[in-house]
Amino acid sequence: MALQIALIQPQIPPNTGNIARLCAATDSALHLIEPLGFSVNDADVRRAGLDYWDDVDLWVHPNWFAFRDAMDRGRCLYFSAKATQSYWSAPYRPNSCLVFGSETEGMPLRILEKHPERCFTIPMSGPVRSLNLSTAVGIVLYEALRQTRKETSAADGRSARFRVEADRTEQQQLATDERG
């Protein structure tokens, strides 16, 4: 099963459209938890997702409880500017569900309090209090892909692989051993 993205009550149509496009690019499912600040048929949402909406595994849940009941809770990792653990240390698995709060309210406090061990943040050293939602989702999703080494297809059909520096070092060592 692929990585999944869940947005709790997203409010800004272009953010959700951008995230849908990201999900299509990474073969990740997208869960929208109502109430939404827009209709999924809204022109701004559709425009931001371009023509990729048919490629998105989209789930719309009527509320948090419906989402929670449909999801294996152990798979969920929560991301918030108010969390204290870095997203680099999150225990990503190939089937993790990466959950983000709304642009206006952030992650609900009840989740931060109930699951502190599964709450993570993107460290920021500047004066801003949070990142744009679609930017945050992109940062976290690609870190999860890197850590789980999820393969994706490149546009020309070649296989693209997410690698860590250690993989390159290991390959260089193998090449040196073969020559030596």
CNS distance restraints for C-alpha pairs under 8 A (distance, minus, plus):
assign (resid   1 and name CA) (resid  94 and name CA) 6.82 0.50 0.50
assign (resid   1 and name CA) (resid  95 and name CA) 5.23 0.50 0.50
assign (resid   2 and name CA) (resid  27 and name CA) 6.97 0.50 0.50
assign (resid   2 and name CA) (resid  28 and name CA) 5.76 0.50 0.50
assign (resid   2 and name CA) (resid  29 and name CA) 7.29 0.50 0.50
assign (resid   2 and name CA) (resid  94 and name CA) 5.90 0.50 0.50
assign (resid   2 and name CA) (resid  95 and name CA) 5.11 0.50 0.50
assign (resid   2 and name CA) (resid  96 and name CA) 7.72 0.50 0.50
assign (resid   3 and name CA) (resid  27 and name CA) 7.88 0.50 0.50
assign (resid   3 and name CA) (resid  28 and name CA) 5.17 0.50 0.50
assign (resid   3 and name CA) (resid  29 and name CA) 6.79 0.50 0.50
assign (resid   3 and name CA) (resid  93 and name CA) 7.91 0.50 0.50
assign (resid   3 and name CA) (resid  94 and name CA) 5.72 0.50 0.50
assign (resid   3 and name CA) (resid  95 and name CA) 4.78 0.50 0.50
assign (resid   3 and name CA) (resid  96 and name CA) 5.26 0.50 0.50
assign (resid   3 and name CA) (resid  97 and name CA) 6.00 0.50 0.50
assign (resid   3 and name CA) (resid  98 and name CA) 7.64 0.50 0.50
assign (resid   4 and name CA) (resid  28 and name CA) 5.09 0.50 0.50
assign (resid   4 and name CA) (resid  29 and name CA) 4.62 0.50 0.50
assign (resid   4 and name CA) (resid  30 and name CA) 5.97 0.50 0.50
assign (resid   4 and name CA) (resid  31 and name CA) 7.48 0.50 0.50
assign (resid   4 and name CA) (resid  95 and name CA) 7.03 0.50 0.50
assign (resid   4 and name CA) (resid  96 and name CA) 6.30 0.50 0.50
assign (resid   4 and name CA) (resid  97 and name CA) 4.49 0.50 0.50
assign (resid   4 and name CA) (resid  98 and name CA) 6.08 0.50 0.50
assign (resid   5 and name CA) (resid  23 and name CA) 7.73 0.50 0.50
assign (resid   5 and name CA) (resid  28 and name CA) 6.92 0.50 0.50
assign (resid   5 and name CA) (resid  29 and name CA) 6.13 0.50 0.50
assign (resid   5 and name CA) (resid  30 and name CA) 4.93 0.50 0.50
assign (resid   5 and name CA) (resid  31 and name CA) 6.05 0.50 0.50
assign (resid   5 and name CA) (resid  97 and name CA) 5.61 0.50 0.50
assign (resid   5 and name CA) (resid  98 and name CA) 4.86 0.50 0.50
assign (resid   5 and name CA) (resid  99 and name CA) 5.99 0.50 0.50
assign (resid   5 and name CA) (resid 100 and name CA) 7.85 0.50 0.50
assign (resid   5 and name CA) (resid 137 and name CA) 7.94 0.50 0.50
assign (resid   6 and name CA) (resid  30 and name CA) 5.88 0.50 0.50
assign (resid   6 and name CA) (resid  31 and name CA) 4.42 0.50 0.50
assign (resid   6 and name CA) (resid  32 and name CA) 5.92 0.50 0.50
assign (resid   6 and name CA) (resid  33 and name CA) 7.27 0.50 0.50
assign (resid   6 and name CA) (resid  97 and name CA) 6.77 0.50 0.50
assign (resid   6 and name CA) (resid  98 and name CA) 6.05 0.50 0.50
assign (resid   6 and name CA) (resid  99 and name CA) 4.60 0.50 0.50
assign (resid   6 and name CA) (resid 100 and name CA) 6.20 0.50 0.50
assign (resid   7 and name CA) (resid  30 and name CA) 7.87 0.50 0.50
assign (resid   7 and name CA) (resid  31 and name CA) 6.23 0.50 0.50
assign (resid   7 and name CA) (resid  32 and name CA) 5.14 0.50 0.50
assign (resid   7 and name CA) (resid  33 and name CA) 6.06 0.50 0.50
assign (resid   7 and name CA) (resid  99 and name CA) 6.01 0.50 0.50
assign (resid   7 and name CA) (resid 100 and name CA) 5.07 0.50 0.50
assign (resid   7 and name CA) (resid 101 and name CA) 6.01 0.50 0.50
assign (resid   7 and name CA) (resid 102 and name CA) 6.79 0.50 0.50
assign (resid   8 and name CA) (resid  32 and name CA) 6.46 0.50 0.50
assign (resid   8 and name CA) (resid  33 and name CA) 4.90 0.50 0.50
assign (resid   8 and name CA) (resid  34 and name CA) 7.05 0.50 0.50
assign (resid   8 and name CA) (resid  64 and name CA) 7.42 0.50 0.50
assign (resid   8 and name CA) (resid  99 and name CA) 7.40 0.50 0.50
assign (resid   8 and name CA) (resid 100 and name CA) 6.16 0.50 0.50
assign (resid   8 and name CA) (resid 101 and name CA) 4.87 0.50 0.50
assign (resid   8 and name CA) (resid 102 and name CA) 5.55 0.50 0.50
assign (resid   8 and name CA) (resid 107 and name CA) 7.69 0.50 0.50
assign (resid   9 and name CA) (resid  32 and name CA) 7.02 0.50 0.50
assign (resid   9 and name CA) (resid  33 and name CA) 5.37 0.50 0.50
assign (resid   9 and name CA) (resid  34 and name CA) 5.23 0.50 0.50
assign (resid   9 and name CA) (resid  35 and name CA) 5.37 0.50 0.50
assign (resid   9 and name CA) (resid  36 and name CA) 4.91 0.50 0.50
assign (resid   9 and name CA) (resid  37 and name CA) 7.05 0.50 0.50
assign (resid   9 and name CA) (resid 101 and name CA) 7.05 0.50 0.50
assign (resid   9 and name CA) (resid 102 and name CA) 5.38 0.50 0.50
assign (resid  10 and name CA) (resid  16 and name CA) 7.06 0.50 0.50
assign (resid  10 and name CA) (resid  32 and name CA) 7.46 0.50 0.50
assign (resid  10 and name CA) (resid  33 and name CA) 7.74 0.50 0.50
assign (resid  10 and name CA) (resid  34 and name CA) 7.99 0.50 0.50
assign (resid  10 and name CA) (resid  35 and name CA) 8.00 0.50 0.50
assign (resid  10 and name CA) (resid  36 and name CA) 5.51 0.50 0.50
assign (resid  10 and name CA) (resid  37 and name CA) 6.19 0.50 0.50
assign (resid  10 and name CA) (resid 101 and name CA) 7.35 0.50 0.50
assign (resid  10 and name CA) (resid 102 and name CA) 4.66 0.50 0.50
assign (resid  10 and name CA) (resid 103 and name CA) 6.37 0.50 0.50
assign (resid  11 and name CA) (resid  36 and name CA) 5.93 0.50 0.50
assign (resid  11 and name CA) (resid  37 and name CA) 4.05 0.50 0.50
assign (resid  11 and name CA) (resid  38 and name CA) 6.63 0.50 0.50
assign (resid  11 and name CA) (resid 102 and name CA) 6.50 0.50 0.50
assign (resid  11 and name CA) (resid 103 and name CA) 6.38 0.50 0.50
assign (resid  11 and name CA) (resid 104 and name CA) 7.30 0.50 0.50
assign (resid  12 and name CA) (resid  16 and name CA) 6.73 0.50 0.50
assign (resid  12 and name CA) (resid  37 and name CA) 6.63 0.50 0.50
assign (resid  12 and name CA) (resid  38 and name CA) 7.45 0.50 0.50
assign (resid  12 and name CA) (resid 103 and name CA) 7.29 0.50 0.50
assign (resid  13 and name CA) (resid  17 and name CA) 6.21 0.50 0.50
assign (resid  13 and name CA) (resid  37 and name CA) 7.65 0.50 0.50
assign (resid  13 and name CA) (resid  38 and name CA) 6.44 0.50 0.50
assign (resid  13 and name CA) (resid  42 and name CA) 7.35 0.50 0.50
assign (resid  13 and name CA) (resid  44 and name CA) 5.65 0.50 0.50
assign (resid  13 and name CA) (resid  45 and name CA) 4.61 0.50 0.50
assign (resid  13 and name CA) (resid  48 and name CA) 7.95 0.50 0.50
assign (resid  14 and name CA) (resid  18 and name CA) 6.03 0.50 0.50
assign (resid  14 and name CA) (resid  44 and name CA) 5.73 0.50 0.50
assign (resid  14 and name CA) (resid  45 and name CA) 5.22 0.50 0.50
assign (resid  14 and name CA) (resid  47 and name CA) 7.73 0.50 0.50
assign (resid  14 and name CA) (resid  48 and name CA) 5.30 0.50 0.50
assign (resid  14 and name CA) (resid  49 and name CA) 7.96 0.50 0.50
assign (resid  15 and name CA) (resid  19 and name CA) 6.18 0.50 0.50
assign (resid  15 and name CA) (resid  45 and name CA) 7.74 0.50 0.50
assign (resid  15 and name CA) (resid  48 and name CA) 7.69 0.50 0.50
assign (resid  15 and name CA) (resid 133 and name CA) 6.54 0.50 0.50
assign (resid  15 and name CA) (resid 134 and name CA) 5.25 0.50 0.50
assign (resid  16 and name CA) (resid  20 and name CA) 6.06 0.50 0.50
assign (resid  16 and name CA) (resid  45 and name CA) 6.35 0.50 0.50
assign (resid  16 and name CA) (resid  48 and name CA) 7.86 0.50 0.50
assign (resid  16 and name CA) (resid  49 and name CA) 7.94 0.50 0.50
assign (resid  16 and name CA) (resid 134 and name CA) 7.15 0.50 0.50
assign (resid  17 and name CA) (resid  21 and name CA) 6.32 0.50 0.50
assign (resid  17 and name CA) (resid  44 and name CA) 7.51 0.50 0.50
assign (resid  17 and name CA) (resid  45 and name CA) 4.52 0.50 0.50
assign (resid  17 and name CA) (resid  46 and name CA) 6.19 0.50 0.50
assign (resid  17 and name CA) (resid  47 and name CA) 7.10 0.50 0.50
assign (resid  17 and name CA) (resid  48 and name CA) 4.45 0.50 0.50
assign (resid  17 and name CA) (resid  49 and name CA) 4.23 0.50 0.50
assign (resid  17 and name CA) (resid  50 and name CA) 7.84 0.50 0.50
assign (resid  18 and name CA) (resid  22 and name CA) 6.29 0.50 0.50
assign (resid  18 and name CA) (resid  48 and name CA) 5.36 0.50 0.50
assign (resid  18 and name CA) (resid  49 and name CA) 5.49 0.50 0.50
assign (resid  18 and name CA) (resid 134 and name CA) 6.34 0.50 0.50
assign (resid  19 and name CA) (resid  23 and name CA) 6.13 0.50 0.50
assign (resid  19 and name CA) (resid  49 and name CA) 7.62 0.50 0.50
assign (resid  19 and name CA) (resid 134 and name CA) 5.61 0.50 0.50
assign (resid  19 and name CA) (resid 137 and name CA) 7.15 0.50 0.50
assign (resid  19 and name CA) (resid 138 and name CA) 7.62 0.50 0.50
assign (resid  20 and name CA) (resid  24 and name CA) 6.24 0.50 0.50
assign (resid  20 and name CA) (resid  30 and name CA) 6.81 0.50 0.50
assign (resid  20 and name CA) (resid  49 and name CA) 5.79 0.50 0.50
assign (resid  20 and name CA) (resid  52 and name CA) 7.69 0.50 0.50
assign (resid  20 and name CA) (resid  53 and name CA) 6.94 0.50 0.50
assign (resid  20 and name CA) (resid  56 and name CA) 6.49 0.50 0.50
assign (resid  21 and name CA) (resid  25 and name CA) 6.22 0.50 0.50
assign (resid  21 and name CA) (resid  48 and name CA) 7.63 0.50 0.50
assign (resid  21 and name CA) (resid  49 and name CA) 4.89 0.50 0.50
assign (resid  21 and name CA) (resid  50 and name CA) 7.36 0.50 0.50
assign (resid  21 and name CA) (resid  52 and name CA) 6.02 0.50 0.50
assign (resid  21 and name CA) (resid  53 and name CA) 7.28 0.50 0.50
assign (resid  21 and name CA) (resid  56 and name CA) 7.69 0.50 0.50
assign (resid  22 and name CA) (resid  26 and name CA) 6.27 0.50 0.50
assign (resid  22 and name CA) (resid 138 and name CA) 7.16 0.50 0.50
assign (resid  23 and name CA) (resid  27 and name CA) 5.65 0.50 0.50
assign (resid  23 and name CA) (resid  28 and name CA) 4.64 0.50 0.50
assign (resid  23 and name CA) (resid  29 and name CA) 6.27 0.50 0.50
assign (resid  23 and name CA) (resid  30 and name CA) 6.61 0.50 0.50
assign (resid  23 and name CA) (resid  56 and name CA) 6.40 0.50 0.50
assign (resid  24 and name CA) (resid  28 and name CA) 6.53 0.50 0.50
assign (resid  24 and name CA) (resid  52 and name CA) 6.37 0.50 0.50
assign (resid  24 and name CA) (resid  53 and name CA) 7.59 0.50 0.50
assign (resid  24 and name CA) (resid  55 and name CA) 5.53 0.50 0.50
assign (resid  24 and name CA) (resid  56 and name CA) 5.10 0.50 0.50
assign (resid  24 and name CA) (resid  57 and name CA) 7.94 0.50 0.50
assign (resid  26 and name CA) (resid 152 and name CA) 6.67 0.50 0.50
assign (resid  27 and name CA) (resid  56 and name CA) 7.52 0.50 0.50
assign (resid  27 and name CA) (resid 152 and name CA) 7.92 0.50 0.50
assign (resid  28 and name CA) (resid  56 and name CA) 7.60 0.50 0.50
assign (resid  28 and name CA) (resid  57 and name CA) 7.20 0.50 0.50
assign (resid  29 and name CA) (resid  56 and name CA) 6.53 0.50 0.50
assign (resid  29 and name CA) (resid  57 and name CA) 4.69 0.50 0.50
assign (resid  29 and name CA) (resid  58 and name CA) 6.10 0.50 0.50
assign (resid  29 and name CA) (resid  59 and name CA) 7.69 0.50 0.50
assign (resid  30 and name CA) (resid  56 and name CA) 7.03 0.50 0.50
assign (resid  30 and name CA) (resid  57 and name CA) 6.07 0.50 0.50
assign (resid  30 and name CA) (resid  58 and name CA) 4.95 0.50 0.50
assign (resid  30 and name CA) (resid  59 and name CA) 6.15 0.50 0.50
assign (resid  31 and name CA) (resid  58 and name CA) 6.01 0.50 0.50
assign (resid  31 and name CA) (resid  59 and name CA) 4.65 0.50 0.50
assign (resid  31 and name CA) (resid  60 and name CA) 5.76 0.50 0.50
assign (resid  31 and name CA) (resid  61 and name CA) 7.17 0.50 0.50
assign (resid  32 and name CA) (resid  36 and name CA) 7.75 0.50 0.50
assign (resid  32 and name CA) (resid  58 and name CA) 7.70 0.50 0.50
assign (resid  32 and name CA) (resid  59 and name CA) 6.20 0.50 0.50
assign (resid  32 and name CA) (resid  60 and name CA) 4.78 0.50 0.50
assign (resid  32 and name CA) (resid  61 and name CA) 6.15 0.50 0.50
assign (resid  33 and name CA) (resid  60 and name CA) 5.99 0.50 0.50
assign (resid  33 and name CA) (resid  61 and name CA) 4.84 0.50 0.50
assign (resid  33 and name CA) (resid  62 and name CA) 6.20 0.50 0.50
assign (resid  33 and name CA) (resid  63 and name CA) 5.51 0.50 0.50
assign (resid  33 and name CA) (resid  64 and name CA) 6.15 0.50 0.50
assign (resid  33 and name CA) (resid  67 and name CA) 6.88 0.50 0.50
assign (resid  34 and name CA) (resid  60 and name CA) 7.18 0.50 0.50
assign (resid  34 and name CA) (resid  61 and name CA) 6.02 0.50 0.50
assign (resid  34 and name CA) (resid  62 and name CA) 4.97 0.50 0.50
assign (resid  34 and name CA) (resid  63 and name CA) 5.04 0.50 0.50
assign (resid  34 and name CA) (resid  64 and name CA) 7.46 0.50 0.50
assign (resid  35 and name CA) (resid  62 and name CA) 6.92 0.50 0.50
assign (resid  35 and name CA) (resid  63 and name CA) 6.79 0.50 0.50
assign (resid  38 and name CA) (resid  42 and name CA) 6.51 0.50 0.50
assign (resid  40 and name CA) (resid  45 and name CA) 6.54 0.50 0.50
assign (resid  40 and name CA) (resid  46 and name CA) 7.59 0.50 0.50
assign (resid  41 and name CA) (resid  45 and name CA) 6.97 0.50 0.50
assign (resid  41 and name CA) (resid  46 and name CA) 6.57 0.50 0.50
assign (resid  42 and name CA) (resid  46 and name CA) 6.33 0.50 0.50
assign (resid  43 and name CA) (resid  47 and name CA) 5.89 0.50 0.50
assign (resid  44 and name CA) (resid  48 and name CA) 6.15 0.50 0.50
assign (resid  45 and name CA) (resid  49 and name CA) 6.32 0.50 0.50
assign (resid  46 and name CA) (resid  50 and name CA) 6.03 0.50 0.50
assign (resid  46 and name CA) (resid  51 and name CA) 7.73 0.50 0.50
assign (resid  46 and name CA) (resid  53 and name CA) 7.37 0.50 0.50
assign (resid  47 and name CA) (resid  51 and name CA) 7.89 0.50 0.50
assign (resid  49 and name CA) (resid  53 and name CA) 6.20 0.50 0.50
assign (resid  52 and name CA) (resid  56 and name CA) 6.80 0.50 0.50
assign (resid  61 and name CA) (resid  66 and name CA) 5.98 0.50 0.50
assign (resid  61 and name CA) (resid  67 and name CA) 5.61 0.50 0.50
assign (resid  62 and name CA) (resid  66 and name CA) 6.41 0.50 0.50
assign (resid  62 and name CA) (resid  67 and name CA) 7.78 0.50 0.50
assign (resid  63 and name CA) (resid  67 and name CA) 6.53 0.50 0.50
assign (resid  64 and name CA) (resid  68 and name CA) 6.04 0.50 0.50
assign (resid  65 and name CA) (resid  69 and name CA) 6.03 0.50 0.50
assign (resid  66 and name CA) (resid  70 and name CA) 6.21 0.50 0.50
assign (resid  67 and name CA) (resid  71 and name CA) 6.18 0.50 0.50
assign (resid  68 and name CA) (resid  72 and name CA) 7.61 0.50 0.50
assign (resid  68 and name CA) (resid  73 and name CA) 6.83 0.50 0.50
assign (resid  71 and name CA) (resid  75 and name CA) 7.76 0.50 0.50
assign (resid  72 and name CA) (resid  76 and name CA) 7.36 0.50 0.50
assign (resid  75 and name CA) (resid  93 and name CA) 7.86 0.50 0.50
assign (resid  75 and name CA) (resid  95 and name CA) 6.85 0.50 0.50
assign (resid  75 and name CA) (resid  96 and name CA) 4.76 0.50 0.50
assign (resid  75 and name CA) (resid  97 and name CA) 5.66 0.50 0.50
assign (resid  76 and name CA) (resid  96 and name CA) 5.96 0.50 0.50
assign (resid  76 and name CA) (resid  97 and name CA) 4.66 0.50 0.50
assign (resid  76 and name CA) (resid  98 and name CA) 6.00 0.50 0.50
assign (resid  76 and name CA) (resid  99 and name CA) 6.65 0.50 0.50
assign (resid  76 and name CA) (resid 118 and name CA) 7.57 0.50 0.50
assign (resid  77 and name CA) (resid  90 and name CA) 7.57 0.50 0.50
assign (resid  77 and name CA) (resid  96 and name CA) 7.06 0.50 0.50
assign (resid  77 and name CA) (resid  97 and name CA) 6.18 0.50 0.50
assign (resid  77 and name CA) (resid  98 and name CA) 5.13 0.50 0.50
assign (resid  77 and name CA) (resid  99 and name CA) 5.98 0.50 0.50
assign (resid  77 and name CA) (resid 118 and name CA) 5.26 0.50 0.50
assign (resid  77 and name CA) (resid 119 and name CA) 6.25 0.50 0.50
assign (resid  77 and name CA) (resid 120 and name CA) 7.58 0.50 0.50
assign (resid  78 and name CA) (resid  98 and name CA) 6.13 0.50 0.50
assign (resid  78 and name CA) (resid  99 and name CA) 4.79 0.50 0.50
assign (resid  78 and name CA) (resid 100 and name CA) 6.20 0.50 0.50
assign (resid  78 and name CA) (resid 107 and name CA) 7.88 0.50 0.50
assign (resid  78 and name CA) (resid 112 and name CA) 8.00 0.50 0.50
assign (resid  78 and name CA) (resid 118 and name CA) 6.02 0.50 0.50
assign (resid  78 and name CA) (resid 119 and name CA) 4.63 0.50 0.50
assign (resid  78 and name CA) (resid 120 and name CA) 6.13 0.50 0.50
assign (resid  79 and name CA) (resid  83 and name CA) 7.19 0.50 0.50
assign (resid  79 and name CA) (resid  87 and name CA) 7.71 0.50 0.50
assign (resid  79 and name CA) (resid  98 and name CA) 7.34 0.50 0.50
assign (resid  79 and name CA) (resid  99 and name CA) 6.18 0.50 0.50
assign (resid  79 and name CA) (resid 100 and name CA) 5.39 0.50 0.50
assign (resid  79 and name CA) (resid 101 and name CA) 7.51 0.50 0.50
assign (resid  79 and name CA) (resid 107 and name CA) 7.34 0.50 0.50
assign (resid  79 and name CA) (resid 119 and name CA) 5.66 0.50 0.50
assign (resid  79 and name CA) (resid 120 and name CA) 4.86 0.50 0.50
assign (resid  79 and name CA) (resid 121 and name CA) 5.53 0.50 0.50
assign (resid  79 and name CA) (resid 122 and name CA) 7.91 0.50 0.50
assign (resid  80 and name CA) (resid 100 and name CA) 6.88 0.50 0.50
assign (resid  80 and name CA) (resid 101 and name CA) 7.09 0.50 0.50
assign (resid  80 and name CA) (resid 106 and name CA) 6.65 0.50 0.50
assign (resid  80 and name CA) (resid 107 and name CA) 5.79 0.50 0.50
assign (resid  80 and name CA) (resid 119 and name CA) 7.00 0.50 0.50
assign (resid  80 and name CA) (resid 120 and name CA) 6.20 0.50 0.50
assign (resid  80 and name CA) (resid 121 and name CA) 5.23 0.50 0.50
assign (resid  80 and name CA) (resid 122 and name CA) 7.78 0.50 0.50
assign (resid  81 and name CA) (resid 106 and name CA) 7.84 0.50 0.50
assign (resid  81 and name CA) (resid 120 and name CA) 7.97 0.50 0.50
assign (resid  81 and name CA) (resid 121 and name CA) 5.30 0.50 0.50
assign (resid  81 and name CA) (resid 122 and name CA) 6.86 0.50 0.50
assign (resid  81 and name CA) (resid 129 and name CA) 7.15 0.50 0.50
assign (resid  81 and name CA) (resid 130 and name CA) 5.85 0.50 0.50
assign (resid  82 and name CA) (resid 121 and name CA) 6.98 0.50 0.50
assign (resid  83 and name CA) (resid 112 and name CA) 7.24 0.50 0.50
assign (resid  83 and name CA) (resid 116 and name CA) 7.62 0.50 0.50
assign (resid  83 and name CA) (resid 119 and name CA) 5.67 0.50 0.50
assign (resid  83 and name CA) (resid 120 and name CA) 5.19 0.50 0.50
assign (resid  83 and name CA) (resid 121 and name CA) 5.23 0.50 0.50
assign (resid  84 and name CA) (resid 119 and name CA) 7.58 0.50 0.50
assign (resid  84 and name CA) (resid 120 and name CA) 6.29 0.50 0.50
assign (resid  84 and name CA) (resid 121 and name CA) 6.24 0.50 0.50
assign (resid  85 and name CA) (resid  89 and name CA) 7.11 0.50 0.50
assign (resid  85 and name CA) (resid  90 and name CA) 7.96 0.50 0.50
assign (resid  85 and name CA) (resid 119 and name CA) 6.84 0.50 0.50
assign (resid  85 and name CA) (resid 120 and name CA) 4.80 0.50 0.50
assign (resid  85 and name CA) (resid 121 and name CA) 5.96 0.50 0.50
assign (resid  86 and name CA) (resid  90 and name CA) 7.19 0.50 0.50
assign (resid  86 and name CA) (resid 120 and name CA) 5.37 0.50 0.50
assign (resid  86 and name CA) (resid 121 and name CA) 5.06 0.50 0.50
assign (resid  86 and name CA) (resid 122 and name CA) 5.89 0.50 0.50
assign (resid  86 and name CA) (resid 123 and name CA) 6.35 0.50 0.50
assign (resid  87 and name CA) (resid 120 and name CA) 5.06 0.50 0.50
assign (resid  87 and name CA) (resid 121 and name CA) 5.40 0.50 0.50
assign (resid  87 and name CA) (resid 122 and name CA) 5.72 0.50 0.50
assign (resid  87 and name CA) (resid 140 and name CA) 6.91 0.50 0.50
assign (resid  88 and name CA) (resid 143 and name CA) 7.29 0.50 0.50
assign (resid  90 and name CA) (resid 118 and name CA) 7.46 0.50 0.50
assign (resid  90 and name CA) (resid 120 and name CA) 6.86 0.50 0.50
assign (resid  92 and name CA) (resid  96 and name CA) 6.06 0.50 0.50
assign (resid  92 and name CA) (resid 144 and name CA) 5.67 0.50 0.50
assign (resid  92 and name CA) (resid 147 and name CA) 6.92 0.50 0.50
assign (resid  92 and name CA) (resid 148 and name CA) 6.82 0.50 0.50
assign (resid  93 and name CA) (resid 144 and name CA) 7.59 0.50 0.50
assign (resid  93 and name CA) (resid 148 and name CA) 6.16 0.50 0.50
assign (resid  94 and name CA) (resid 144 and name CA) 8.00 0.50 0.50
assign (resid  94 and name CA) (resid 145 and name CA) 7.81 0.50 0.50
assign (resid  94 and name CA) (resid 148 and name CA) 5.80 0.50 0.50
assign (resid  94 and name CA) (resid 150 and name CA) 7.29 0.50 0.50
assign (resid  98 and name CA) (resid 141 and name CA) 7.63 0.50 0.50
assign (resid 100 and name CA) (resid 106 and name CA) 7.48 0.50 0.50
assign (resid 100 and name CA) (resid 107 and name CA) 6.42 0.50 0.50
assign (resid 100 and name CA) (resid 133 and name CA) 7.90 0.50 0.50
assign (resid 100 and name CA) (resid 137 and name CA) 7.65 0.50 0.50
assign (resid 101 and name CA) (resid 105 and name CA) 6.87 0.50 0.50
assign (resid 101 and name CA) (resid 106 and name CA) 4.30 0.50 0.50
assign (resid 101 and name CA) (resid 107 and name CA) 3.98 0.50 0.50
assign (resid 101 and name CA) (resid 108 and name CA) 6.86 0.50 0.50
assign (resid 102 and name CA) (resid 106 and name CA) 4.82 0.50 0.50
assign (resid 102 and name CA) (resid 107 and name CA) 6.74 0.50 0.50
assign (resid 102 and name CA) (resid 133 and name CA) 7.73 0.50 0.50
assign (resid 103 and name CA) (resid 132 and name CA) 7.45 0.50 0.50
assign (resid 103 and name CA) (resid 133 and name CA) 6.17 0.50 0.50
assign (resid 107 and name CA) (resid 111 and name CA) 7.08 0.50 0.50
assign (resid 107 and name CA) (resid 112 and name CA) 7.17 0.50 0.50
assign (resid 108 and name CA) (resid 112 and name CA) 6.77 0.50 0.50
assign (resid 109 and name CA) (resid 113 and name CA) 6.12 0.50 0.50
assign (resid 110 and name CA) (resid 114 and name CA) 5.95 0.50 0.50
assign (resid 111 and name CA) (resid 115 and name CA) 5.82 0.50 0.50
assign (resid 111 and name CA) (resid 116 and name CA) 7.82 0.50 0.50
assign (resid 112 and name CA) (resid 116 and name CA) 5.43 0.50 0.50
assign (resid 112 and name CA) (resid 119 and name CA) 6.44 0.50 0.50
assign (resid 115 and name CA) (resid 119 and name CA) 6.52 0.50 0.50
assign (resid 122 and name CA) (resid 136 and name CA) 7.55 0.50 0.50
assign (resid 124 and name CA) (resid 128 and name CA) 7.63 0.50 0.50
assign (resid 131 and name CA) (resid 135 and name CA) 6.60 0.50 0.50
assign (resid 131 and name CA) (resid 136 and name CA) 6.05 0.50 0.50
assign (resid 132 and name CA) (resid 136 and name CA) 6.19 0.50 0.50
assign (resid 133 and name CA) (resid 137 and name CA) 6.15 0.50 0.50
assign (resid 134 and name CA) (resid 138 and name CA) 6.19 0.50 0.50
assign (resid 135 and name CA) (resid 139 and name CA) 6.26 0.50 0.50
assign (resid 136 and name CA) (resid 140 and name CA) 6.22 0.50 0.50
assign (resid 137 and name CA) (resid 141 and name CA) 5.83 0.50 0.50
assign (resid 138 and name CA) (resid 142 and name CA) 6.10 0.50 0.50
assign (resid 139 and name CA) (resid 143 and name CA) 6.34 0.50 0.50
assign (resid 140 and name CA) (resid 144 and name CA) 6.16 0.50 0.50
assign (resid 141 and name CA) (resid 145 and name CA) 6.19 0.50 0.50
assign (resid 142 and name CA) (resid 146 and name CA) 6.00 0.50 0.50
assign (resid 143 and name CA) (resid 147 and name CA) 6.13 0.50 0.50
assign (resid 144 and name CA) (resid 148 and name CA) 6.07 0.50 0.50
assign (resid 145 and name CA) (resid 149 and name CA) 5.54 0.50 0.50
assign (resid 145 and name CA) (resid 150 and name CA) 5.13 0.50 0.50
assign (resid 145 and name CA) (resid 162 and name CA) 6.90 0.50 0.50
assign (resid 146 and name CA) (resid 150 and name CA) 6.84 0.50 0.50
assign (resid 146 and name CA) (resid 162 and name CA) 5.12 0.50 0.50
assign (resid 146 and name CA) (resid 163 and name CA) 6.25 0.50 0.50
assign (resid 146 and name CA) (resid 164 and name CA) 6.92 0.50 0.50
assign (resid 147 and name CA) (resid 164 and name CA) 7.84 0.50 0.50
assign (resid 149 and name CA) (resid 161 and name CA) 6.90 0.50 0.50
assign (resid 149 and name CA) (resid 162 and name CA) 5.37 0.50 0.50
assign (resid 149 and name CA) (resid 163 and name CA) 6.58 0.50 0.50
assign (resid 150 and name CA) (resid 161 and name CA) 7.03 0.50 0.50
assign (resid 150 and name CA) (resid 162 and name CA) 6.62 0.50 0.50
assign (resid 151 and name CA) (resid 159 and name CA) 7.09 0.50 0.50
assign (resid 151 and name CA) (resid 160 and name CA) 6.26 0.50 0.50
assign (resid 151 and name CA) (resid 161 and name CA) 5.09 0.50 0.50
assign (resid 151 and name CA) (resid 162 and name CA) 6.73 0.50 0.50
assign (resid 152 and name CA) (resid 159 and name CA) 6.37 0.50 0.50
assign (resid 152 and name CA) (resid 160 and name CA) 5.69 0.50 0.50
assign (resid 152 and name CA) (resid 161 and name CA) 6.70 0.50 0.50
assign (resid 153 and name CA) (resid 157 and name CA) 5.88 0.50 0.50
assign (resid 153 and name CA) (resid 158 and name CA) 6.15 0.50 0.50
assign (resid 153 and name CA) (resid 159 and name CA) 4.91 0.50 0.50
assign (resid 153 and name CA) (resid 160 and name CA) 5.75 0.50 0.50
assign (resid 154 and name CA) (resid 158 and name CA) 5.41 0.50 0.50
assign (resid 154 and name CA) (resid 159 and name CA) 5.83 0.50 0.50
assign (resid 154 and name CA) (resid 160 and name CA) 5.68 0.50 0.50
assign (resid 163 and name CA) (resid 167 and name CA) 6.16 0.50 0.50
assign (resid 163 and name CA) (resid 168 and name CA) 7.46 0.50 0.50
assign (resid 164 and name CA) (resid 168 and name CA) 6.98 0.50 0.50
assign (resid 165 and name CA) (resid 169 and name CA) 6.31 0.50 0.50
assign (resid 166 and name CA) (resid 170 and name CA) 6.05 0.50 0.50
assign (resid 167 and name CA) (resid 171 and name CA) 6.20 0.50 0.50
assign (resid 168 and name CA) (resid 172 and name CA) 6.13 0.50 0.50
assign (resid 169 and name CA) (resid 173 and name CA) 6.15 0.50 0.50
assign (resid 170 and name CA) (resid 174 and name CA) 6.22 0.50 0.50
assign (resid 171 and name CA) (resid 175 and name CA) 6.23 0.50 0.50
assign (resid 172 and name CA) (resid 176 and name CA) 6.20 0.50 0.50
assign (resid 173 and name CA) (resid 177 and name CA) 6.10 0.50 0.50
assign (resid 174 and name CA) (resid 178 and name CA) 6.15 0.50 0.50
assign (resid 175 and name CA) (resid 179 and name CA) 6.34 0.50 0.50
assign (resid 176 and name CA) (resid 180 and name CA) 6.02 0.50 0.50
